[in-house]
């Protein structure tokens, strides 16, 4: 009886340790990483920020997409907004789609930001950050440029107004639209 | 005099909304800062000075001023940011596990500990004689034992 209890206790202890190890391995394996250049951009469907309805990334397949992650509390996003809007008006005629994703933000703040900066490209909200985390976003603003097949052409970690990024951004759009 | 009256009237007009009392006790900013997470730094608001946390603080302050209850503010934050914005899991569904598992763990530990102590207290030291109040098992059946008792009784 005692031996059986002892064995049972040992089995339970081992099972607990195995469970904890499995949890550790799972969390390490499932850590979100930014999709690398050349890989498929993670699919998503998000609520529109400024009105009802949802937008799916898949619905833009066949068009180059500029995916910009921002938040109203992010200062560099403010300086970037005007440049994004200008580029959007420049490239929209060539079939390039711009999508803004407002992340970890109070929706009303996000809407005020869009209005204050007179942004006209589609804006989506990701308050929970579930989509943003799949893109490995660690700070905003960050911008992805996707080609017509939905593959990542460029990932710019920082405002596109950064001196080093301005040319990269234009080149990436040209490459995505080719 | 007229100017003073005008200033006082203006002060009353502007102060009235700020001093307006709610129908229920106001939600506490300090309490909510311990209940709400900063979404970008994964600490509570109280421990964060990140821009996202500052925006949430402003949001909460506005809602407190508007007499929203703690539950209403938390619900609005969950609607905006998802359940992960709350520091503690909800008391519903799968989240209940987070509340009950530690309690069950403590209970299981207490049972194991009690069992161990009970066994330890009953363990005999090597060479220790049996306790006198516990009759030793002779290994004889009842009938033989009775007859043996009768035989021994003759020598008394």
Interface residues (C-beta under 8 A of the other chain):
Chain A: X2 X9 X71 X72 X73 X74 X75 X104 X105 X106 X107 X109 X127 X128 X129 X130
Chain B: X39 X40 X51 X52 X54 X55 X56 X59 X80 X81 X82 X84 X85 X112 X119
